[in-house]
């Protein structure tokens, strides 16, 4: 079984919800024509990644934009990872909705690792990593800064994720792309990232977890790596039978972990040189 992810490398319009929704539907049509199973958007695409933001101006879960996208998914028979600044309890959240091919919202995930050192300090962080079943494939979501922490992908793997989709919007991509390849390798999951184009940006990418063949010979796990400036759709095909067979025989992921030595990971204590303002 091939699971095909369409990846949009495009920048949305700031606070132009209706226009951005139209752009998404146009690309859903193209993704469907390309036989994709799901379309992955960059971070905060519906609303634009425009900060600071107030809760009253953030997108409601019941907004007509979400309804339009659900209807388009059902009509086109293509899934969508829809991203937006959404209303939280007191402050906006940076969120992603996973919509299946029938137009059903499978889950809403809100970014756990908000960038509290920058403009995102105005946001309310999520408190849980989530996995959903997308037509028989377990999908997890990380949003941008989430992927800087190996714990994010690890928890998604522990919750059953086979594919991790990453809406993103930032620059200085080279080390971040390398880290995503590592997240795929160490957790034995497929990883796909969508990032807007721009100088020092772009580089949307996809990585397979398969890093060596049955003879132990190393293989390149890069499925695709975009350049920084191209505006448009890219595609990543995952052979789920091969991916699952690899996960069933190799020794990364949750195989031989020595969790009794991991207690320090749950400590909230922060010491130099990692002390920062606003922690």
C-alpha positions as CSV (number, residue, x, y, z in Angstrom):
1,X,0.0,0.0,0.0
2,X,1.3,3.4,-1.0
3,X,0.5,6.4,1.2
4,X,1.0,9.6,-0.8
5,X,1.5,12.9,0.9
6,X,1.2,16.2,-1.0
7,X,3.3,18.9,0.5
8,X,2.5,22.6,-0.1
9,X,5.5,24.9,-0.1
10,X,3.8,28.2,-0.2
11,X,3.3,31.3,1.9
12,X,-0.2,32.3,2.8
13,X,-1.7,35.8,3.0
14,X,-1.6,37.5,6.4
15,X,-5.1,37.5,8.0
16,X,-6.8,36.8,4.7
17,X,-8.8,33.7,5.9
18,X,-11.2,33.5,3.0
19,X,-8.5,33.9,0.3
20,X,-6.2,31.4,2.1
21,X,-9.0,28.9,2.2
22,X,-9.5,29.3,-1.5
23,X,-5.8,28.7,-2.1
24,X,-6.0,25.5,0.1
25,X,-8.9,24.2,-1.9
26,X,-7.2,24.8,-5.2
27,X,-4.2,22.8,-4.0
28,X,-6.5,20.1,-2.6
29,X,-7.8,19.8,-6.1
30,X,-4.3,19.5,-7.5
31,X,-3.4,17.0,-4.8
32,X,-6.4,14.9,-5.6
33,X,-5.5,15.0,-9.3
34,X,-2.1,13.7,-8.3
35,X,-3.7,10.8,-6.4
36,X,-2.5,12.1,-3.0
37,X,-4.1,10.8,0.1
38,X,-3.5,13.9,2.2
39,X,-2.3,17.5,1.7
40,X,0.1,19.0,4.3
41,X,0.2,22.7,4.8
42,X,2.8,25.0,6.4
43,X,2.2,26.4,9.8
44,X,-0.8,28.7,10.4
45,X,-1.8,28.7,6.7
46,X,-5.5,29.6,7.1
47,X,-4.9,32.7,9.2
48,X,-1.4,33.5,8.3
49,X,1.4,33.2,10.8
50,X,0.9,36.8,12.0
51,X,1.9,37.6,15.6
52,X,1.2,39.0,18.1
53,X,-2.5,37.9,18.0
54,X,-5.5,38.2,20.3
55,X,-7.8,35.4,21.2
56,X,-10.9,37.2,19.9
57,X,-9.3,37.4,16.4
58,X,-8.2,33.8,16.2
59,X,-10.1,31.1,14.3
60,X,-13.0,29.3,16.0
61,X,-13.2,25.5,15.5
62,X,-16.7,26.2,14.0
63,X,-15.5,28.8,11.6
64,X,-16.8,28.6,8.0
65,X,-13.3,28.1,6.7
66,X,-13.0,24.8,8.5
67,X,-16.5,23.8,7.2
68,X,-15.4,24.7,3.7
69,X,-12.2,22.6,4.0
70,X,-14.1,19.6,5.4
71,X,-16.6,19.8,2.5
72,X,-13.8,20.0,0.0
73,X,-12.1,17.0,1.5
74,X,-15.3,15.0,1.3
75,X,-16.0,16.1,-2.3
76,X,-12.4,15.5,-3.5
77,X,-11.7,12.4,-1.4
78,X,-8.4,13.8,-0.2
79,X,-7.3,14.4,3.4
80,X,-5.9,17.6,4.8
81,X,-3.7,18.9,7.6
82,X,-5.2,22.4,8.0
83,X,-3.3,24.9,10.1
84,X,-4.3,28.1,11.8
85,X,-4.1,30.3,14.9
86,X,-7.1,29.1,16.8
87,X,-8.9,30.3,19.9
88,X,-7.7,28.9,23.2
89,X,-8.9,29.3,26.7
90,X,-7.3,32.7,27.2
91,X,-4.9,33.2,24.3
92,X,-4.6,31.9,20.8
93,X,-3.1,28.5,20.0
94,X,-1.1,27.3,17.0
95,X,-3.1,24.4,15.8
96,X,-3.5,21.7,13.1
97,X,-6.7,19.9,12.2
98,X,-6.3,16.4,10.6
99,X,-9.3,16.0,8.2
100,X,-9.9,12.6,6.6
101,X,-11.2,11.8,3.1
102,X,-14.8,11.8,4.3
103,X,-14.5,15.4,5.6
104,X,-14.3,14.3,9.2
105,X,-12.0,16.1,11.7
106,X,-10.0,13.2,13.2
107,X,-8.1,15.4,15.7
108,X,-7.0,18.9,16.5
109,X,-3.5,19.3,17.8
110,X,-2.2,22.5,19.4
111,X,1.6,23.2,19.4
112,X,3.2,22.1,22.7
113,X,6.5,23.8,22.2
114,X,5.5,27.3,21.5
115,X,8.4,29.7,20.9
116,X,8.2,31.6,24.2
117,X,11.5,33.4,23.4
118,X,9.9,35.2,20.5
119,X,6.5,36.5,19.3
120,X,4.9,33.2,20.1
121,X,5.0,34.1,23.8
122,X,1.5,35.5,23.3
123,X,0.2,32.0,22.5
124,X,-1.2,29.3,24.7
125,X,0.6,26.1,24.4
126,X,-1.0,22.7,24.0
127,X,-0.4,20.0,26.6
128,X,-0.5,16.7,24.7
129,X,0.9,15.0,21.7
130,X,-1.7,13.2,19.7
131,X,-2.0,10.4,17.1
132,X,-5.0,9.6,14.9
133,X,-6.0,6.8,12.6
134,X,-6.2,8.1,9.0
135,X,-7.8,5.4,7.0
136,X,-5.7,2.7,8.6
137,X,-2.4,4.7,8.9
138,X,-1.4,6.2,12.3
139,X,-0.5,9.9,11.9
140,X,1.1,12.2,14.4
141,X,1.7,15.9,14.2
142,X,4.5,18.1,15.3
143,X,4.4,21.9,14.6
144,X,7.7,23.7,13.8
145,X,9.6,24.2,17.2
146,X,8.1,20.9,18.4
147,X,10.6,19.1,16.1
148,X,13.6,20.7,17.8
149,X,12.9,18.4,20.8
150,X,13.4,14.7,20.2
151,X,10.9,13.9,22.9
152,X,8.1,15.2,20.6
153,X,8.7,12.5,17.9
154,X,9.5,9.9,20.5
155,X,6.2,10.3,22.3
156,X,4.3,10.2,18.9
157,X,6.1,7.0,18.1
158,X,5.2,5.6,21.5
159,X,1.6,6.5,20.9
160,X,1.7,4.4,17.7
161,X,2.5,7.0,15.0
162,X,3.8,5.5,11.7
163,X,4.0,8.8,9.8
164,X,4.7,12.2,11.5
165,X,3.6,15.3,9.5
166,X,5.2,18.6,10.4
167,X,3.7,22.0,9.5
168,X,6.5,24.5,9.7
169,X,7.4,28.2,9.1
170,X,11.0,29.2,9.8
171,X,14.4,29.7,8.3
172,X,17.9,28.3,8.8
173,X,16.7,25.0,7.5
174,X,19.8,22.9,7.0
175,X,20.3,21.6,10.6
176,X,16.5,21.3,11.0
177,X,16.2,19.1,7.9
178,X,19.1,16.9,9.2
179,X,17.3,16.6,12.5
180,X,14.1,15.4,10.8
181,X,16.0,12.7,9.0
182,X,17.3,11.6,12.4
183,X,13.8,11.7,13.9
184,X,12.7,9.3,11.1
185,X,15.7,7.0,11.7
186,X,15.6,6.8,15.4
187,X,11.9,6.3,15.8
188,X,11.4,4.2,12.6
189,X,8.6,6.6,11.4
190,X,8.1,8.4,8.1
191,X,8.5,12.2,8.5
192,X,7.2,14.9,6.2
193,X,7.7,18.7,6.6
194,X,6.0,21.6,4.8
195,X,7.7,25.1,5.0
196,X,7.0,28.3,3.1
197,X,9.5,29.3,0.4
198,X,12.0,32.1,0.9
199,X,15.6,32.9,1.1
200,X,17.1,30.7,3.9
201,X,13.6,29.0,4.2
202,X,11.7,26.4,2.1
203,X,13.4,23.0,2.1
204,X,10.2,21.1,2.5
205,X,11.1,17.5,2.8
206,X,10.2,13.9,3.5
207,X,12.2,11.0,5.0
208,X,11.7,7.3,5.2
209,X,12.7,5.4,8.3
210,X,14.4,2.8,6.1
211,X,18.1,3.5,6.4
212,X,19.5,0.2,5.3
213,X,18.3,-2.7,3.3
214,X,17.9,-6.4,4.2
215,X,21.6,-7.0,3.6
216,X,22.6,-4.2,6.0
217,X,23.7,-1.8,3.3
218,X,23.0,1.8,3.9
219,X,20.4,3.5,1.7
220,X,19.5,7.2,1.4
221,X,16.3,7.7,3.4
222,X,15.5,11.1,1.6
223,X,12.3,10.9,-0.3
224,X,12.4,14.5,-1.4
225,X,14.1,17.7,-0.4
226,X,12.9,20.9,-2.0
227,X,15.0,24.0,-2.6
228,X,14.4,27.2,-0.7
229,X,12.5,29.3,-3.3
230,X,10.2,27.0,-5.3
231,X,6.5,27.7,-4.7
232,X,4.2,24.7,-5.3
233,X,3.4,21.1,-4.5
234,X,5.8,18.3,-3.8
235,X,4.9,14.6,-3.2
236,X,6.2,11.9,-0.9
237,X,5.2,8.2,-1.5
238,X,5.5,5.8,1.5
239,X,5.4,2.1,0.8
240,X,3.6,1.2,4.0
241,X,4.2,-2.5,3.6
242,X,7.9,-2.0,3.4
243,X,7.8,0.6,6.2
244,X,5.9,-1.8,8.5
245,X,8.2,-4.7,7.7
246,X,11.2,-2.6,8.5
247,X,9.7,-1.5,11.8
248,X,8.9,-5.1,12.6
249,X,12.5,-6.3,12.3
250,X,14.9,-3.5,13.2
251,X,16.1,-2.3,16.6
252,X,15.3,1.4,16.9
253,X,12.0,2.9,18.1
254,X,10.6,1.3,21.2
255,X,12.7,-1.9,21.1
256,X,15.6,-2.0,23.6
257,X,15.1,1.2,25.4
258,X,16.4,1.3,29.0
259,X,13.6,3.5,30.5
260,X,14.8,3.0,34.1
261,X,17.6,5.5,33.3
262,X,15.3,8.1,31.9
263,X,13.8,9.7,35.1
264,X,15.8,13.0,34.5
265,X,13.7,13.6,31.4
266,X,10.7,14.4,33.6
267,X,12.5,16.9,35.7
268,X,11.3,20.5,35.4
269,X,14.6,21.9,36.8
270,X,16.6,24.2,34.5
271,X,20.2,24.9,35.1
272,X,22.8,27.0,33.4
273,X,23.7,27.4,30.6
274,X,20.0,26.9,29.7
275,X,18.3,29.5,31.9
276,X,16.4,32.1,29.8
277,X,14.0,34.9,30.5
278,X,10.4,33.9,30.4
279,X,10.8,30.3,31.2
